[in-house]
Amino acid sequence: MRYRLYTYDLWGNEEDGYEVNNVSASEIAIDIDPNEYDKAIIEKIKAAMPAQQQKRYQSEDFSIEGGGTPECFIWITHKGIPFCEFRPEEEVIG
């Protein structure tokens, strides 16, 4: 299934916590199989990042929530901080 990447505008800090202020759609979409493990999904996310970000972020610092079924959103955190989400794209039948 194809998922669109949505990025976050965060408010807050480490002491008080973080809150997602705004969510924006990106141009990035990836295919995620419902049977893929979190590690494979994280590697796809990293591959979609610009090269500088790929070097800065370590795979083991990411965690995934959601995605229990193909229709679910997938929320990504980095070191416990909201990072981004993937939303399933509507299939165009025509």
Beta strands, then each sheet from edge to edge (+ up, - down):
strand 1: 2-13
strand 2: 17-31
strand 3: 62-66
strand 4: 74-78
strand 5: 81-88
sheet 1: 2+ 1- 5+ 4- 3+
end
